[in-house]
């Protein structure tokens, strides 16, 4: 091998590793940042965005991203160790399997552990430093809620394996995603408003819809490793009722947001498209049992829903 070819091979290996870490942390799921964006818009509406809060807000964004990356690594580690990822991804297209760098061998288990630990330490440090920059204005309860969310995010598939407990997956997803929208507002504003609560809960429900449809397609693999998701625990008919209730919960929260708060009900027009798309998702998922298609519709729904909420908050 010539020096040039050796150099090219090294660069290729480095690029492959870097992409492996990007995939391990599920960086492609940028949707996790939406909760922070919506919290920022609500804080702006309430006059809490300025030079005094900018450092905290920037650190909280870093916290959100690093928490996602550490949680993504921990989830892949759990799925790799118990064999559920190998079972669920068997026979899928190479491009899909490539999203799991531990399965493809791009990353070793030790490398994944180091990445997850480093990202989690960064997340916790960023959150606590953000609290420090707020000069004691951040409520202790908000700090505790933040820390519990950060701990839960990496105990999802490893450690306590919260997602393996009956109902644990759904509760953990709702709590952790809800924290992304609620905690930044709560820490910076120093209190919680109905708008912040409804918004955080909405984003959490929308994410839970994505995960639940994904769990339906992974039902067999999850059952084999005793991962007790609702898709595994419930008979098919009852699971479809569960999905319908999540749809109703989303519509109810939107109704409450635009009828019981300061927001003009006319602003609800901005979120009509997401209700329609969720109805389409329910049709393909609970109706036609095209679970993976319904899951991908869910990602678009989060895009559309958060865009609609952002537009409403700006217009308000």
N, C-alpha and C positions, 0 to 999 in steps of 0.2 A: 504494500500500500504506500503510495506516495504521500509526501507531507501535505499536499493540497487535498487529496482525497480523505486523509485522516482528519484534517481540519473541518472539511465539509461534513464528515460523519459525526464529529463532535458537536457541531452547530445543530445538525439535524436531531441528535439525541437531546440536546439542551432544549430545543424548541418543542420536542415531543414531551419532555418532562413538564415544561411550563404549561403546555396545553392540558396535560394530565391534571395538574393542580387546578387549573381553571374549571375543568370538568368535575373534579372532585368536590370543589366548593359550590358547584351548581351556579356559577356566576351568570350563566345564561338566563337564569330565572331572576331577571332584574325587577320583577314585579314586587319583590319584598320591600323595595324602597318607596313604594306608593304610600304606605302608611305614614312614613316620615314626611313626604311631600304634602299630604293632606293636613297633617298636623301643623306644618309650617304655614300653610294658607290660613288655617283657623287662627293661629297665633298672630299672623299679620292682620287678620280681620279684627282681632281684639287688641291690637296695638302693642304686642309683645316682641316684635321683631325689630332689632336695632343693633347698634354697635355693642351694647352691653350684653346682648344675648347671642350674637353671631358666633363667638367661639364655642359656646355650649352646643348650639345647633349643629355646627360643623362636626364636633366630636360625637354628637349623638348619631349623625349620619354614618360616621366611621363605625360606631358601635353596632348599628343595624346591619351594615354590610359584613363586618367581621363575625358577628353572631351567626348570620346566614352561612358564611363560608365554613365556620367551625361546625355548625350543625349539619351541613351537607356532608362534610368529611366523616362525622360520627355516624351519620345514617348509612353511608356507603360501607363503612367499616362493619357495622352491625349486619347489613345484608350480605356482605362478603363472608363474614365469619360463620353465619348460620346456614349459608348456602341458598338463601331465598332469592338473592339476585341472580345466581347462576340458574336457578329453576325458572324464575320469571322472565329472564332474557334469553333463554334457550330458543333457538330458531328465529330470533328477530334479525332484521337486516344489520349488516356490519356497522352502518352509520349510527344505528341505535345502540348497539352493544358498546361502541366506542365511547359512549357517555359514561361508562363505568370503567375508569382506568385501572381499578384493582382487578377486575375480571380480565381485562386485556393484557395485564402485566406491565403496563406503562409505568405504574407506580407500585412500590412494595408496600406491605402493611406498615412497616416501620416509618416509611416516608409519609404515609397518610396520617399516622398517629402524631408525628411531629407537626405536620401542617395544622391539624385540628387543634392541638394544644396551643401552638403559637397564635393562631387566629382567636382562640377563646380568651387567652390572656390579653390580647390587644383589645378585644371587645369589652371585657370587664374594666380594663384600665381606662379606655376612652369614656365609658359611662361614668366612672367615678371621678375622673378629671373634669368632665362636663359639670357634674354636681358641684365640684369645688369652685369652678369659675362663676357659679351663680350666687356666691357669697352667702350661703346659708339659707337661701330662699326656697330651695327645693325641699318639698315635704318628705319626711322620713318614710312615710308609707309608699310614696312613689319610688323611692330608692330601693326599698325592699321588694316591691313588685317587679322592678327592673332586674334585680339580682336573681329572683326566683325564675323569671323568664329565661335568663341567660343559662342558668343551671339546667332547666328543663330542656332547653334546645339541644344540649349535648347528651342528655339522658334518654333521648327519644328511641334510639335503637341500640345503645350500649349502656353499660352501667346498670341503672335501674330498669332499663328497657320499658319505658313508659308506654310505648306504642304496642307492646305485647300484652298489656293488661286489658281486660274487657272495658271498652270505652276510653282507654288511656290515650290512644292515638288521636281520637277526635277532640278530647279535652285539651291535650297538649297543643295541637295545631291551633285551636281556637284561642287558647291563652297566649301562646308565643306570638302569633300574628297580631292578635289584638294589642299586645304590648307595644308592637312597633308603631302603631298609630296613637295609642293612649299615653305611653310613658313620656315621649318628647313634649307633648302638650302639657302634661301634668307637672313635669319637672320645671319647665320654663315659666308657665303661667302661675304655678303654685297652687292650683286648684283644678277641679274637673268640671266640665260643662256637659250639658245634655248633647250638644253637637259633637263634642269630642268622643263621648261614649258611643253614640249611635254610629259615628263614622268608623271608629275602631272595630266595633262589632260587625259592621257591614263587610269590611275588608276581610275580617276573620271568617265570616260565613262564606264569602266568595271563594276563599282559598280552600275551605273545608269541602266545598263542592268539587273542586278540582281533585283533591286528594281522595275523596270518596269514590268518584268515578274511576280513578286510577286503581284504587283498592279492589274494585269489582273485577278489573282485568287481571289483577294479581292474586285473585282469591285462592287458587289452588296452591300456589307457592307459599303464600302466607299461612294457609292452613297446615301445611306440612311442617312448618317450623313453629307452630303454635302462636302465631301472631294474630291476636284476637281483634281484628278490625270488625266494624259493623257488617262489612260484606261477608266476613267469615261467620260471625255469630248469628246473624239473622237469616231466616228463610228468604228466598228471593222476593216473594211478595211483600214481606215486611220491610226488606231493605229498600224496595222501591217506594214504600210509604215514607221511610226515613229521608230519602232523597227529595220527595215531594215536600216534606216538612221543612227541609233546608231552603227550598225554593220559596216557600211561604214565609219563612223567617226573614229572608232577604227583602221580600216585598214589604213585609210589615215594618222592618227597620227603616226602609226608605220612606214609607208613609209617615212614620213617626218623625223622622228627620225634617220633613217638609210640611208638617202640620202642627207640631207641638213646640217648635223652636222659632227663632227669629226669622228663619228663611221663608221667603214668599213661596206659597204653594206653586206658583207659576214656574219657579226655578226647577221644579220636579220634571219638567219637560226634558231637561238635560240627561236624565237617567232613564227615560222611557226605553231607549235602545237596549240597555243592559237587561231590562226586564224581559224584553222580547227575546234576546239572545239566550237568556237562562231558560226561557220556555222551550226554545229550540233544543237546548242541551238536554232538558228533561225528556223531550220527545225522542231524541236519538238514544239517550241512556236508558231511562226507566221504560220508555215505550218500545224501542227497537233493540235494546240491549247491545248497542254498538258502543261499548264502554270506552274504548280508546278514543274514538271520535268525539265522544262527549267530554272526555278529559281535555282534549285539545281545544274544544270550543270554550271550555272553562278559562283557559289562559287568555283567550281573546276577550272573554267577558270581563275579566279583571281589568284589562287594558281599557275597555270601553266604559266600564262602570267608574273607574277612578278618574278617567278623563272627564266624564260627565259631572262627577262630584267636584272636581277641580274647577270646571267652568262655572258651576253654580256658586262656589265659594268666591271666585273672582268677581262674578257679576253682583254678588251680594254686597 
